[in-house]
Amino acid sequence: MKCLSFNYRGLANPEKKLTLKRLCLSERFNVIFLQETLGEGRLVKILLMSFLPNWDFHFLDVMGRSGGCALRINKRTLNLYNAWGGEGFLGIDITSLELNKSFRLINIYGHCHNRERFWNSLMDAKFMQANNLVI
């Protein structure tokens, strides 16, 4: 299973769109996390679907400079049964169809305010208590 976390830093740049499209169409990755989409989730979805139709994206609006994140799943190799998140992270619970095994994947990107408190409390977070955890 191959995962990519890509700090996108906004969807307006045409070169970034082309890079993302190439990454997605290459089928090399089972999961792609996009950080800092810098837009409201529903608008990010419309934009991503406009240049990557028929792809499964999930979104999380984020307050502050992080500006949101999105997630792409390869449905031929993974079964997504839960997508969730909060300030500073996006998580998914999946089953690998190739491995016949469940995983929890968490993309942690932190946030601008109270960073030290966030990182220090991370290991105590309930979502971190899972078997087959991939961060």
C-alpha positions in Angstrom: 0.0 0.0 0.0 1.5 3.3 -1.1 0.4 6.7 0.5 1.4 10.2 -0.4 1.0 13.4 1.7 1.3 16.4 -0.5 1.4 20.0 0.8 -0.6 21.6 -2.0 -0.6 25.2 -0.7 -3.6 26.2 -2.7 -5.5 25.0 -5.8 -5.1 28.0 -7.9 -1.7 27.2 -9.5 -2.1 25.5 -12.9 1.3 23.6 -12.4 0.1 22.2 -9.1 -3.1 21.0 -10.8 -1.2 19.3 -13.5 1.2 17.7 -11.0 -1.7 16.4 -8.9 -3.5 15.0 -12.0 -0.3 13.2 -13.0 0.1 11.7 -9.5 -3.5 10.5 -9.4 -3.6 9.2 -12.9 -0.4 7.3 -12.4 -2.2 4.9 -10.1 1.1 4.6 -8.1 -0.6 5.6 -4.9 -3.5 4.0 -3.0 -4.1 7.1 -0.9 -3.2 10.7 -1.5 -3.6 13.3 1.3 -3.7 16.9 0.2 -2.8 19.5 2.8 -3.4 23.2 2.7 -6.0 23.2 -0.1 -6.7 26.8 1.1 -10.4 26.6 0.4 -13.8 25.7 1.7 -14.4 21.9 1.4 -17.3 22.0 -0.9 -15.5 24.4 -3.3 -12.4 22.3 -3.2 -14.5 19.3 -4.1 -16.0 21.1 -7.1 -12.5 22.2 -8.3 -10.9 18.8 -7.8 -13.7 16.9 -9.5 -13.6 19.3 -12.4 -10.1 18.2 -13.4 -10.2 14.7 -11.9 -13.8 13.4 -12.6 -14.8 10.0 -11.3 -12.4 10.1 -8.4 -13.4 9.7 -4.8 -12.4 12.7 -2.7 -13.1 13.5 1.0 -12.7 16.9 2.5 -12.1 18.6 5.8 -12.4 22.3 6.4 -9.7 23.7 8.7 -9.5 26.9 10.5 -6.5 29.2 10.2 -3.6 29.1 7.8 -3.7 25.3 7.1 -6.8 26.0 5.0 -8.2 22.5 4.6 -7.2 19.1 3.4 -8.6 16.5 0.9 -8.1 12.8 0.5 -8.1 10.7 -2.6 -8.7 6.9 -2.3 -8.0 4.2 -5.0 -11.3 2.3 -4.7 -9.9 -0.7 -6.7 -7.4 -1.5 -3.9 -9.0 0.0 -0.7 -12.4 0.0 1.0 -12.9 3.2 2.9 -15.3 2.7 5.8 -14.7 5.9 7.9 -13.2 9.3 7.1 -12.9 11.8 10.0 -10.7 14.6 11.3 -10.2 17.6 13.4 -8.0 20.6 13.8 -4.6 19.5 12.7 -5.3 16.0 11.3 -7.3 13.9 8.8 -7.9 10.2 9.4 -9.3 7.3 7.6 -10.2 3.8 8.4 -9.7 1.4 5.5 -9.4 -2.2 4.5 -6.8 -3.2 2.0 -8.4 -5.5 -0.6 -4.9 -6.8 -1.6 -3.8 -7.6 2.0 -7.3 -8.3 3.4 -6.3 -6.2 6.4 -7.7 -3.1 8.1 -5.6 0.0 8.8 -6.1 3.5 10.3 -4.2 6.1 8.4 -3.7 9.6 9.9 -2.3 12.6 8.1 -1.1 15.0 10.7 -0.2 18.5 9.6 -0.6 20.4 12.9 -1.9 24.0 13.0 -0.5 27.4 13.5 -1.8 28.2 17.0 -0.7 26.3 20.1 1.6 24.0 18.2 3.5 22.8 21.2 0.4 21.8 23.1 -1.0 20.0 20.0 2.1 17.9 19.4 2.6 17.2 23.1 -1.0 15.9 23.4 -1.1 14.0 20.2 -0.1 10.6 21.6 -2.8 10.8 24.2 -5.5 11.4 21.6 -8.1 8.6 21.4 -7.8 8.3 17.6 -4.1 7.3 18.1 -5.2 4.2 20.0 -5.7 1.8 17.1 -4.2 -1.4 15.8 -2.4 -1.1 12.4 -1.9 2.6 12.8 0.0 4.5 10.0 0.9 8.1 10.6 
